[in-house]
Amino acid sequence: MGKDREIMIILVVGVPASGKTSVVNAAKKYFKREIEVIEFGDIIFELAKKNYGIENRDEIRKKLSVKDQTELQLEAVGYILDKCMKGDVIVTTHFVIETSSGFKSGINKEMADLLKPDAIVIIISDPDKILLRRVEDTSRVREKEDLERIRIHQEMTIYYAIPFMYMYNTVIEVIKNEEGLLEVAAKKFADFINNLLEEKR
């Protein structure tokens, strides 16, 4: 399925506390072209506040049905498509979401068909480091953390990207965000983005 657009949509994915937002923010200073960064979760949260009176991001997966969450996701995709009419965009998001009733899709087939991402960057980190970051993050209300579940979640995220390669000709990259080496990961990410944009032009 081809892409009938000139601009690029780049998804950056990773499990919570993998450091995807930190890597993207640290990489901005190395970008050779202007590119807008959109946090998918922020859009979802704003829509959930407006539509359902949700007060924090953790309430979304706890209080809203899967159907309601899917409708929010599709509305957020529409926002992204409007934004990308003006230029290239990076969207940080989750491919796989852990809920109280199991893992669910963060980007379903309908959303993927609309986005048709040109590239996907998967930010990974050691599960024990992810666990430590989550424990230290007092700003979020999380369920009891489990090292094995984090490992499974991260592997599922990587596997989830594979169909995008043959369905949309999406380029996939995996970057490890090692503890204490954020700038290294940021430079690798920026190099990938710069090369991608250069090849597109």
Long-range contacts (C-beta under 8 A, 24 or more apart in sequence): 1-113, 1-116, 1-167, 1-168, 2-169, 3-116, 3-118, 3-168, 5-84, 7-84, 7-85, 7-87, 7-88, 7-89, 8-88, 8-89, 8-118, 8-119, 8-196, 8-197, 8-200, 9-80, 9-84, 9-88, 9-89, 9-91, 9-115, 9-116, 9-117, 9-118, 10-35, 10-88, 10-89, 10-90, 10-91, 10-117, 10-118, 10-119, 10-120, 10-121, 10-193, 10-196, 11-90, 11-91, 11-92, 11-93, 11-107, 11-115, 11-117, 11-119, 11-120, 11-121, 12-90, 12-91, 12-92, 12-93, 12-120, 12-121, 12-123, 12-189, 13-92, 13-93, 13-94, 13-95, 13-106, 13-120, 13-121, 13-122, 13-123, 13-157, 13-160, 13-161, 14-94, 14-122, 14-123, 14-124, 14-125, 14-154, 14-157, 14-177, 15-94, 15-96, 15-130, 15-150, 15-153, 15-154, 15-157, 16-94, 16-130, 16-134, 16-140, 16-142, 17-125, 17-130, 17-131, 17-133, 17-134, 17-137, 18-123, 18-124, 18-125, 18-130, 18-154, 18-177, 19-123, 19-125, 19-133, 19-177, 19-182, 19-185, 20-92, 20-123, 20-177, 21-92, 22-177, 22-182, 23-123, 23-175, 23-177, 23-182, 23-185, 23-186, 23-189, 24-90, 24-92, 24-189, 26-182, 26-183, 26-185, 26-186, 27-186, 27-187, 27-189, 27-190, 27-193, 30-186, 30-187, 30-190, 30-191, 30-194, 31-190, 31-193, 31-194, 32-194, 32-197, 32-198, 33-88, 33-194, 33-197, 34-87, 35-87, 35-88, 35-89, 35-90, 35-193, 35-197, 36-83, 36-86, 36-87, 36-88, 36-89, 36-90, 37-89, 37-90, 37-91, 37-92, 38-80, 38-83, 38-89, 38-90, 38-91, 38-92, 39-91, 39-92, 40-76, 40-80, 40-91, 40-92, 40-93, 40-94, 41-92, 41-93, 41-94, 43-76, 43-79, 43-80, 44-72, 44-73, 44-76, 47-72, 47-75, 47-76, 48-72, 56-141, 57-140, 58-140, 58-141, 58-142, 61-97, 61-99, 61-100, 62-100, 66-104, 70-108, 73-106, 73-107, 73-108, 73-111, 74-110, 74-111, 74-114, 77-111, 77-114, 77-115, 78-114, 80-115, 81-114, 81-115, 88-197, 90-193, 91-115, 94-157, 95-156, 95-157, 95-160, 95-161, 96-153, 96-156, 96-157, 96-160, 98-143, 98-149, 98-153, 100-143, 103-153, 103-156, 107-160, 112-164, 112-167, 112-168, 116-168, 116-170, 117-164, 117-168, 117-170, 118-170, 118-171, 118-196, 118-200, 119-170, 119-171, 119-172, 119-173, 119-192, 119-196, 120-161, 120-164, 120-170, 120-171, 120-172, 120-173, 121-172, 121-173, 121-174, 121-175, 121-189, 121-192, 122-157, 122-158, 122-161, 122-172, 122-173, 122-174, 122-175, 123-175, 123-176, 123-177, 123-185, 123-189, 124-154, 124-158, 124-174, 124-175, 124-176, 124-177, 125-176, 125-177, 125-178, 125-179, 126-178, 126-179, 127-151, 127-154, 129-179, 130-154, 171-196
